Amino acid sequence: MGEIGGPELIIILVIVLVLFGGAKLPQLARSLGEAKREFQRATDHDDEPVTPRARLAAPTADESVPGERTSAEPAPARRPAGETETA
């Protein structure tokens, strides 16, 4: 189970031919070949060493992220959306 044999491959090729048509198949094959070459080139020429995330320095209190503010006060209470005020 899970292996693609001859009959399955033929069925897949017929479906691709029906979906894309005969005129688009060479262009599709060319695009797939270029993508494969680009992927191999990117994986073969990985010159930058990988640094584990655990070794990266955590930001200190002085290096806070913009927009990140903390408050000692609790958030104001709000009614859930859709709930109406009844008197």
C-alpha positions as CSV (number, residue, x, y, z in Angstrom):
1,M,0.0,0.0,0.0
2,G,1.3,3.5,-0.8
3,E,3.4,2.5,-3.8
4,I,2.7,3.9,-7.2
5,G,2.9,1.3,-9.9
6,G,2.4,1.3,-13.7
7,P,-1.4,1.4,-13.8
8,E,-1.6,4.2,-11.2
9,L,1.0,6.2,-13.1
10,I,-0.9,5.9,-16.3
11,I,-4.1,7.0,-14.6
12,I,-2.3,10.1,-13.1
13,L,-0.9,11.0,-16.5
14,V,-4.3,10.7,-18.2
15,I,-5.8,13.0,-15.5
16,V,-3.0,15.5,-16.0
17,L,-3.5,15.4,-19.8
18,V,-7.2,16.1,-19.4
19,L,-6.8,18.9,-16.9
20,F,-4.0,20.8,-18.6
21,G,-4.3,19.8,-22.2
22,G,-1.6,18.7,-24.6
23,A,-0.4,22.2,-25.4
24,K,0.4,23.0,-21.8
25,L,2.3,19.8,-20.9
26,P,5.8,20.9,-22.3
27,Q,5.5,24.2,-20.5
28,L,4.5,22.5,-17.3
29,A,7.4,20.0,-17.6
30,R,9.8,22.8,-18.2
31,S,8.6,24.7,-15.2
32,L,8.9,21.6,-13.0
33,G,12.4,21.0,-14.2
34,E,13.5,24.6,-13.5
35,A,12.0,24.4,-10.0
36,K,13.8,21.2,-9.3
37,R,17.1,22.6,-10.4
38,E,16.6,25.8,-8.4
39,F,15.8,23.7,-5.3
40,Q,18.8,21.5,-5.7
41,R,21.1,24.6,-6.2
42,A,19.7,26.1,-3.1
43,T,20.2,23.0,-1.0
44,D,23.7,22.2,-2.4
45,H,25.1,25.7,-1.8
46,D,24.1,26.3,1.7
47,D,27.2,28.1,3.0
48,E,25.7,29.7,6.1
49,P,26.1,27.6,9.3
50,V,22.9,26.9,11.2
51,T,22.6,28.4,14.7
52,P,20.2,26.6,17.0
53,R,17.5,28.8,18.4
54,A,18.3,28.0,22.0
55,R,21.7,29.7,21.6
56,L,20.2,33.0,20.3
57,A,20.2,35.7,22.8
58,A,16.8,36.6,24.3
59,P,15.9,40.3,24.2
60,T,16.5,42.1,27.5
61,A,14.0,44.4,29.2
62,D,15.7,47.4,27.6
63,E,15.3,45.9,24.1
64,S,11.5,45.7,24.1
65,V,9.7,45.1,20.8
66,P,7.9,48.2,19.4
67,G,4.2,48.0,20.1
68,E,4.7,45.6,23.0
69,R,3.5,47.4,26.2
70,T,2.6,45.9,29.5
71,S,0.4,47.4,32.2
72,A,-0.1,46.6,35.8
73,E,-3.8,47.4,35.5
74,P,-6.2,44.7,34.4
75,A,-8.1,45.1,31.1
76,P,-11.5,46.8,31.3
77,A,-14.5,44.4,31.5
78,R,-16.6,44.2,28.3
79,R,-19.7,42.5,27.4
80,P,-19.4,39.7,24.8
81,A,-20.3,40.6,21.2
82,G,-23.9,40.2,20.4
83,E,-25.1,40.5,24.0
84,T,-27.5,43.3,24.5
85,E,-28.1,45.4,27.6
86,T,-31.3,44.5,29.4
87,A,-32.8,46.7,32.0
